[in-house]
């Protein structure tokens, strides 16, 4: 995310974005360039920080819009139906009272929806204000808040929900962390741990269009698991009825998986056949939980890994040498330009001092071999193998 994208309003009285303010300060010589660069790079990593509340805001708006459409359609249908019928006075009054009651219910839902939208908008604004408050003068304090945000994110992902709430409340950063978003996920995860799929299916129905757009198979996997549980309970007739109603619509795209699962009707849950025994193992529920977490993160634009893990891995990769044991499985930090250092002179080999390859394949700098040749009548000796050859035998290496 570009830092310039963090503008909050475009009026003349709006505060300048952090990038503009920092650049002006740097030009005036009031901000150290190292702190300026550090802050600019930090802001580029805040994509998820803004994306999550914005996606939640859009989701709330869509839910409220669906509610209005559904209720208004039902009310208009009832009015049209009443107009076509010959109702008595009492029946008409009763019918109208029913419609009024329904509209009053819709009004309450709209008020609740409006409060939810305002809350989400407030959180989006709070995060924009937090990013705009970043400055070289308060960088230490800002980074401290950022660390607390990262810790809360980690706790929420690791299911330490109560601890995350306490840390957020004690640090007064409730609007800067995603407590409500992860609370929504917690309900589904807890249900899957108890081998219940109803909350997960409700979540799929609520986000059906988004999941369909991303070609998600999560709902299909939930339906398969429900079928497996019916087979496990030896309720084959219900399993067949269930398959006809909920699995058959997936046949055009997932026929192979359907055929595989349907065969469990013949093999049963106590089968020793490895192919079908795996479908009845408890780890299938763990697989569903992992799949839900992936779909949930994708829906809100989150990283699959906790931010704490990502930052730690990045830091350890950059400091791989002093933390060799701890960082052993991690890649080395990215180097935009490789550096060749001469074994003899310990100087960098570049276009001014190009590397030369000896007949035995060893590489040294031109400067080192030239000095050696001058001292030994045009001959050079490989310091690592003892090979003696003429300076003219060395070939220039490609940089």
C-alpha positions in Angstrom: 0.0 0.0 0.0 1.4 3.3 -1.0 1.8 5.8 1.8 0.1 8.4 -0.4 -3.1 6.4 -0.2 -3.5 7.3 3.5 -5.1 10.7 2.9 -8.1 11.4 5.0 -10.2 13.9 3.2 -9.2 16.5 0.6 -10.3 19.8 2.1 -7.9 22.6 2.7 -8.1 22.1 6.5 -7.3 18.4 6.3 -3.9 17.4 7.9 -1.2 16.6 5.4 -0.5 12.8 5.0 2.5 11.4 6.9 4.6 11.0 3.7 4.2 14.7 2.7 4.9 15.9 6.2 7.9 13.7 6.6 9.4 14.7 3.2 9.0 18.4 4.1 10.7 17.8 7.4 13.5 15.9 5.7 14.0 18.7 3.2 14.2 21.2 6.0 16.8 19.1 7.8 14.6 18.5 10.8 14.2 14.7 10.6 17.0 12.2 10.4 16.9 10.3 7.1 17.2 6.9 8.8 14.1 7.5 10.9 12.3 8.9 7.9 13.1 5.8 5.8 12.1 3.5 8.7 8.7 5.2 9.2 8.0 5.2 5.4 8.8 1.5 5.1 6.7 0.7 8.2 3.6 2.4 6.8 3.9 0.3 3.6 3.3 -2.8 5.7 -0.1 -1.7 7.0 -2.2 -3.0 4.2 -4.0 -5.6 6.4 -4.4 -2.9 9.2 -6.8 -1.0 6.9 -8.2 -3.8 4.8 -9.8 -5.8 7.5 -12.1 -3.1 9.0 -13.0 -1.9 5.5 -14.0 -5.4 4.4 -16.1 -5.8 7.6 -17.7 -2.4 6.9 -18.6 -3.6 3.4 -20.0 -6.8 4.7 -22.2 -5.0 7.2 -23.6 -2.7 4.5 -24.3 -5.8 2.2 -26.1 -7.6 5.1 -28.3 -4.5 5.9 -29.1 -4.1 2.2 -30.2 -7.8 1.9 -32.4 -7.4 5.0 -34.2 -4.3 3.6 -34.7 -6.0 0.2 -36.1 -9.1 1.8 -38.5 -7.4 4.2 -39.7 -4.8 1.7 -40.3 -7.5 -0.9 -42.4 -9.4 1.7 -44.4 -6.4 2.7 -45.2 -5.3 -0.9 -46.2 -8.9 -1.7 -48.6 -8.9 1.3 -50.1 -5.6 0.3 -50.6 -6.8 -3.3 -52.2 -10.0 -2.0 -54.5 -8.1 0.3 -55.6 -5.8 -2.6 -56.6 -8.8 -4.7 -58.7 -10.4 -1.9 -62.1 -9.4 -0.7 -61.3 -8.8 3.0 -63.8 -7.9 5.7 -63.2 -4.8 7.8 -61.8 -6.7 10.8 -59.6 -8.9 8.5 -58.2 -5.8 6.8 -57.5 -4.1 10.1 -55.7 -7.3 11.3 -53.8 -7.6 8.1 -52.7 -3.9 8.3 -51.7 -4.3 11.9 -49.5 -7.3 10.9 -47.8 -5.2 8.2 -47.2 -2.3 10.6 -45.7 -4.7 13.1 -43.5 -6.1 10.4 -42.4 -2.7 9.3 -41.6 -1.7 13.0 -39.5 -4.8 13.2 -37.7 -3.7 10.0 -37.1 -0.3 11.5 -35.5 -1.9 14.6 -33.2 -4.0 12.3 -32.3 -0.9 10.3 -31.4 1.0 13.5 -29.2 -1.8 14.6 -27.7 -2.1 11.2 -27.0 1.7 11.1 -25.3 1.5 14.5 -23.1 -1.4 13.2 -22.2 0.6 10.1 -21.3 3.7 12.2 -19.1 1.5 14.4 -17.2 0.1 11.4 -16.8 3.5 9.9 -15.5 4.8 13.2 -12.9 2.0 13.3 -11.8 2.7 9.7 -11.3 6.4 10.7 -9.5 5.5 13.9 -7.0 3.5 12.0 -6.5 6.2 9.4 -5.9 8.7 12.2 -3.5 6.3 13.8 -1.4 6.1 10.6 -1.6 9.8 10.1 -0.2 10.4 13.6 3.0 8.5 12.8 5.9 10.9 12.9 9.6 10.8 13.6 9.0 12.6 16.9 6.8 9.9 18.3 8.2 6.9 16.4 9.1 5.0 19.6 5.6 5.3 21.1 4.0 4.5 17.7 6.1 1.4 17.3 5.2 0.3 20.9 1.5 0.5 19.9 2.2 -1.4 16.8 3.9 -4.2 18.8 0.8 -4.5 21.0 -1.4 -4.7 17.8 0.8 -7.5 16.5 0.7 -9.4 19.8 -3.1 -9.1 19.9 -3.3 -10.4 16.3 -1.2 -13.4 17.4 -3.3 -14.2 20.4 -6.5 -14.0 18.5 -5.2 -16.4 15.8 -3.9 -18.8 18.5 -7.3 -18.8 20.2 -6.1 -16.8 23.3 -9.2 -14.6 22.9 -9.6 -13.6 26.6 -5.9 -12.5 26.9 -6.2 -10.6 23.6 -9.2 -8.7 24.9 -7.5 -7.8 28.1 -4.3 -6.5 26.3 -6.4 -4.5 23.9 -8.5 -2.9 26.7 -5.5 -2.2 29.0 -3.7 -0.5 26.0 -6.8 1.3 24.8 -6.4 0.0 21.3 -9.8 -1.7 20.8 -10.4 0.2 17.5 -6.9 -0.8 16.2 -7.4 -4.5 16.5 -9.9 -7.0 15.1 -11.6 -8.4 18.2 -15.1 -8.6 16.7 -13.9 -10.1 13.4 -12.1 -12.9 15.2 -15.0 -13.4 17.6 -17.0 -14.3 14.5 -14.4 -16.9 13.5 -14.2 -18.2 17.1 -17.8 -19.3 17.0 -17.2 -21.4 13.9 -13.9 -22.9 15.1 -15.4 -23.8 18.5 -18.3 -25.6 16.7 -16.0 -27.5 14.4 -13.9 -28.6 17.5 -17.2 -30.0 18.8 -17.9 -31.7 15.5 -20.7 -29.4 14.6 -21.0 -27.9 11.1 -24.2 -25.8 11.4 -22.4 -22.5 12.3 -19.8 -23.1 9.5 -22.6 -23.7 7.0 -24.4 -20.5 8.2 -21.1 -18.6 7.7 -20.9 -20.0 4.2 -24.5 -18.9 3.4 -23.7 -15.4 4.8 -20.7 -15.1 2.5 -21.9 -17.2 -0.4 -21.2 -14.7 -3.2 -17.7 -14.0 -2.0 -16.9 -17.7 -1.6 -18.3 -18.5 -5.0 -16.2 -15.8 -6.6 -13.0 -17.3 -5.0 -14.1 -20.8 -6.1 -14.0 -22.1 -2.5 -14.7 -25.7 -1.8 -15.2 -25.2 1.9 -19.0 -25.6 1.9 -18.7 -28.8 -0.2 -16.2 -30.2 2.3 -18.6 -29.5 5.2 -21.4 -31.3 3.3 -19.2 -34.3 2.7 -18.3 -34.4 6.4 -22.0 -34.3 7.4 -22.6 -37.2 5.0 -19.7 -39.1 6.6 -21.1 -38.6 10.1 -24.5 -40.1 9.0 -22.7 -43.1 7.6 -20.7 -43.4 10.8 -24.0 -43.5 12.7 -25.2 -46.3 10.3 -28.1 -44.1 9.2 -27.8 -45.0 5.5 -31.2 -43.9 4.4 -30.8 -40.5 5.8 -27.3 -40.3 4.3 -28.7 -41.1 0.8 -31.5 -38.5 1.2 -28.9 -36.0 2.4 -26.7 -36.7 -0.6 -29.5 -36.2 -3.0 -30.4 -32.9 -1.5 -27.0 -31.3 -0.7 -24.3 -33.2 -2.6 -26.0 -33.9 -5.9 -25.8 -30.2 -7.0 -22.0 -30.4 -6.7 -21.8 -33.4 -9.1 -21.0 -31.4 -12.2 -17.8 -30.0 -10.7 -16.7 -32.6 -8.0 -17.9 -35.9 -9.3 -14.6 -37.8 -8.4 -14.8 -36.7 -4.7 -18.5 -37.6 -4.6 -17.9 -41.1 -5.9 -15.2 -41.6 -3.4 -17.4 -40.5 -0.4 -20.5 -42.4 -1.6 -18.5 -45.6 -1.6 -18.4 -45.4 2.3 -22.0 -46.6 2.2 -20.6 -50.0 1.3 -17.3 -50.0 3.3 -18.8 -48.6 6.6 -16.9 -46.8 9.3 -15.1 -49.9 10.6 -13.4 -50.6 7.3 -9.7 -51.4 7.2 -9.4 -50.2 3.6 -6.9 -47.3 3.9 -8.6 -45.3 1.1 -11.9 -45.1 3.0 -10.7 -45.5 6.5 -9.0 -42.0 6.3 -12.4 -40.4 5.7 -13.6 -41.5 9.2 -10.5 -40.3 11.1 -10.9 -37.4 13.6 -8.2 -35.4 11.8 -10.8 -34.6 9.1 -12.2 -32.1 11.5 -8.8 -30.6 12.0 -8.6 -30.3 8.2 -11.9 -28.4 8.2 -10.7 -26.0 10.8 -7.6 -25.3 8.9 -9.6 -24.8 5.7 -12.0 -22.4 7.5 -9.1 -20.3 8.8 -7.7 -20.0 5.3 -11.0 -19.0 3.8 -11.6 -16.6 6.6 -8.3 -14.9 6.2 -8.8 -14.7 2.4 -12.2 -13.2 2.8 -10.9 -10.3 5.0 -7.6 -9.9 3.1 -5.5 -11.1 6.1 -2.2 -12.9 5.9 -2.4 -16.7 6.6 0.5 -16.5 9.0 0.2 -14.4 12.2 2.0 -11.0 11.8 4.3 -11.8 14.7 5.6 -14.9 12.8 6.1 -12.9 9.7 8.1 -10.1 11.4 10.1 -12.5 13.4 11.1 -14.6 10.4 12.0 -11.4 8.5 14.1 -10.2 11.3 15.9 -13.5 11.9 16.6 -13.8 8.2 18.2 -10.4 8.2 20.2 -11.4 11.3 20.8 -15.0 10.2 24.6 -15.0 11.1 24.4 -14.0 14.7 21.3 -16.1 15.3 22.4 -19.1 13.2 20.9 -21.9 15.3 17.6 -20.1 15.8 17.3 -19.0 12.1 18.7 -22.2 10.6 15.5 -23.2 8.6 14.9 -19.6 7.4 16.2 -18.2 4.1 19.0 -15.6 3.9 18.0 -12.0 3.6 17.5 -10.8 0.1 20.6 -9.2 -1.6 19.8 -7.0 -4.6 23.4 -7.2 -5.8 25.8 -10.1 -5.1 29.4 -9.2 -4.0 32.5 -11.1 -4.9 35.4 -10.7 -2.5 39.0 -11.7 -3.5 40.5 -14.5 -1.4 43.9 -12.8 -1.5 43.3 -9.1 -1.1 39.9 -9.3 0.6 38.8 -6.5 -1.7 35.5 -6.5 -3.7 35.8 -7.6 -7.3 33.8 -5.4 -9.7 34.1 -3.8 -13.1 37.1 -1.8 -11.9 38.8 -4.8 -10.5 37.3 -7.8 -12.4 37.6 -11.4 -11.4 39.9 -13.8 -13.3 39.5 -17.5 -13.5 42.6 -19.8 -13.3 42.7 -23.1 -15.3 41.8 -25.0 -12.1 38.6 -23.0 -11.7 39.5 -20.8 -8.8 38.7 -17.1 -9.0 40.8 -14.1 -7.8 40.9 -10.4 -8.5 42.8 -8.9 -11.4 44.7 -6.7 -9.0 45.9 -9.6 -6.9 47.1 -11.7 -9.9 48.8 -8.7 -11.5 50.8 -8.0 -8.3 51.7 -11.7 -8.0 52.8 -11.8 -11.7 55.0 -8.8 -11.3 56.9 -10.4 -8.4 57.3 -13.8 -10.1 58.2 -12.9 -13.7 54.7 -13.3 -15.1 53.9 -16.5 -13.2 51.1 -16.9 -10.6 50.5 -19.5 -7.9 47.0 -20.5 -6.7 47.2 -20.0 -3.0 44.7 -22.8 -2.3 45.9 -25.6 -4.6 49.5 -24.6 -5.4 48.9 -24.6 -9.2 51.5 -22.6 -11.0 50.6 -21.0 -14.4 51.2 -17.9 -16.5 49.3 -14.7 -15.9 48.1 -14.9 -19.5 46.4 -18.3 -18.7 43.9 -16.5 -16.4 40.5 -15.8 -18.2 38.3 -12.8 -17.3 35.1 -14.0 -15.5 31.7 -12.6 -16.3 30.2 -10.4 -13.6 
